[in-house]
Amino acid sequence: MTAGREASGTAPGLEGAGAAVTQLFKAVMWLGIAANVVVALISIVWTQAVLTLLGLEMAQPLVWPRFAAVLLILLSIFYVPSAFDPLVHRYSAVVAVFCRFVGVAFFAVVGGRYIVFGLFDLTFGLPQAVLLFLAWKSPLRTAQ
């Protein structure tokens, strides 16, 4: 049984656009996961400051925005398999991109100053969607 990159279908020496797009998707996924965790941790520790900075009304009790931040960290954990290999963990990759666009849609409907959260998701969701589509259409996928 092979391990590592060979098991995931990305054999050493496999060059080309497919491998590059897949690597870029992984990088954007990891960047999005890190951004989620950093924003969530800041929001947990400095909840009032974040709400004030964004011009949002103060929540009472503050446990609710903090809990939303905890849920963001938990959601990000589910993104990890697709960040390792989106071609093997297809379901995780699709759900990760889908969740970003659900966030965009939700905050677009809510509107107001909350749109910043939707724009945050769009910043990662749009490139992830394009890169995932390109990775799936690449010769790399058919080599598996």
C-alpha positions as CSV (number, residue, x, y, z in Angstrom):
1,M,0.0,0.0,0.0
2,T,1.3,3.4,-0.9
3,A,1.3,6.3,1.4
4,G,1.4,10.1,1.3
5,R,1.1,11.9,-2.0
6,E,0.9,8.7,-4.0
7,A,-2.1,7.5,-2.1
8,S,-3.9,10.7,-2.8
9,G,-3.3,10.5,-6.5
10,T,-0.8,13.3,-6.6
11,A,2.3,11.2,-7.4
12,P,5.7,12.8,-7.1
13,G,6.8,14.3,-10.4
14,L,3.3,14.9,-11.6
15,E,3.5,18.4,-13.0
16,G,1.2,20.7,-14.7
17,A,-1.7,23.0,-14.3
18,G,-3.8,20.4,-12.4
19,A,-1.3,19.9,-9.7
20,A,-0.7,23.7,-9.4
21,V,-4.4,24.4,-9.2
22,T,-4.9,21.7,-6.5
23,Q,-2.0,23.1,-4.5
24,L,-3.4,26.6,-4.8
25,F,-6.8,25.4,-3.6
26,K,-5.1,23.8,-0.6
27,A,-3.3,27.0,0.2
28,V,-6.5,29.1,0.0
29,M,-8.2,26.5,2.2
30,W,-5.5,26.7,4.9
31,L,-5.5,30.5,4.7
32,G,-9.2,30.5,5.2
33,I,-9.1,28.1,8.1
34,A,-6.4,30.2,9.7
35,A,-8.3,33.4,9.1
36,N,-11.5,31.9,10.6
37,V,-9.6,30.7,13.7
38,V,-7.8,34.0,14.2
39,V,-11.0,36.1,13.8
40,A,-12.9,33.8,16.1
41,L,-10.3,33.9,18.8
42,I,-10.1,37.7,18.7
43,S,-13.9,37.8,18.8
44,I,-14.0,35.5,21.8
45,V,-11.4,37.4,23.8
46,W,-12.3,41.0,22.8
47,T,-16.0,40.7,21.9
48,Q,-17.0,44.2,22.9
49,A,-14.1,45.7,21.0
50,V,-14.9,43.8,17.8
51,L,-18.6,44.8,17.9
52,T,-17.6,48.4,18.5
53,L,-15.0,48.3,15.7
54,L,-17.6,47.0,13.2
55,G,-20.2,49.4,14.4
56,L,-22.6,46.6,15.5
57,E,-25.0,46.9,18.4
58,M,-23.8,45.4,21.6
59,A,-25.2,41.9,22.2
60,Q,-26.6,41.0,25.6
61,P,-25.4,38.7,26.9
62,L,-22.0,38.6,25.2
63,V,-22.0,34.8,25.4
64,W,-23.9,34.6,22.1
65,P,-21.3,36.3,19.8
66,R,-18.6,34.4,21.6
67,F,-20.5,31.1,21.0
68,A,-20.9,32.1,17.3
69,A,-17.1,32.4,17.3
70,V,-16.7,29.0,18.9
71,L,-19.0,27.5,16.2
72,L,-16.8,29.2,13.5
73,I,-13.8,27.4,14.9
74,L,-15.7,24.1,14.9
75,L,-16.9,24.6,11.4
76,S,-13.3,25.3,10.3
77,I,-12.2,21.9,11.7
78,F,-14.5,20.3,9.2
79,Y,-12.6,22.1,6.4
80,V,-9.3,20.4,7.2
81,P,-9.7,17.2,5.2
82,S,-10.3,19.2,2.0
83,A,-7.3,21.3,2.8
84,F,-5.2,18.1,2.8
85,D,-6.5,16.7,-0.4
86,P,-9.6,18.0,-2.1
87,L,-9.5,15.3,-4.8
88,V,-9.7,12.5,-2.2
89,H,-12.0,14.3,0.2
90,R,-14.5,15.6,-2.4
91,Y,-17.4,15.8,0.0
92,S,-15.5,17.9,2.5
93,A,-14.3,20.2,-0.3
94,V,-17.8,20.8,-1.7
95,V,-19.2,21.4,1.8
96,A,-16.4,23.8,2.6
97,V,-17.2,25.9,-0.5
98,F,-20.9,25.6,0.1
99,C,-20.7,26.8,3.7
100,R,-18.8,29.9,2.5
101,F,-21.6,30.8,0.1
102,V,-24.3,30.1,2.7
103,G,-22.5,32.7,4.9
104,V,-22.4,35.1,2.0
105,A,-26.1,34.6,1.3
106,F,-27.1,34.9,5.0
107,F,-25.2,38.1,5.6
108,A,-26.3,39.6,2.3
109,V,-29.9,39.0,3.4
110,V,-29.3,40.4,6.9
111,G,-27.5,43.4,5.4
112,G,-26.4,46.4,7.2
113,R,-23.0,46.4,8.8
114,Y,-23.2,42.6,9.1
115,I,-22.3,42.4,5.4
116,V,-18.6,42.5,6.4
117,F,-19.0,38.9,7.6
118,G,-20.4,37.9,4.2
119,L,-17.6,39.7,2.4
120,F,-15.2,37.8,4.6
121,D,-16.7,34.5,3.4
122,L,-16.8,35.7,-0.2
123,T,-13.1,36.5,0.0
124,F,-12.3,32.8,0.5
125,G,-15.4,31.2,-1.0
126,L,-15.1,32.6,-4.5
127,P,-11.5,31.6,-5.1
128,Q,-12.1,28.2,-3.5
129,A,-15.1,27.5,-5.8
130,V,-13.1,28.5,-8.9
131,L,-10.0,26.5,-7.9
132,L,-12.0,23.4,-6.9
133,F,-13.8,23.4,-10.2
134,L,-10.5,23.7,-12.1
135,A,-8.9,21.0,-10.0
136,W,-11.7,18.6,-10.7
137,K,-11.6,19.3,-14.4
138,S,-7.8,18.9,-14.6
139,P,-5.9,15.9,-15.9
140,L,-4.7,15.3,-12.3
141,R,-8.2,14.1,-11.3
142,T,-8.4,11.6,-14.1
143,A,-5.0,10.2,-13.2
144,Q,-6.4,8.9,-9.9
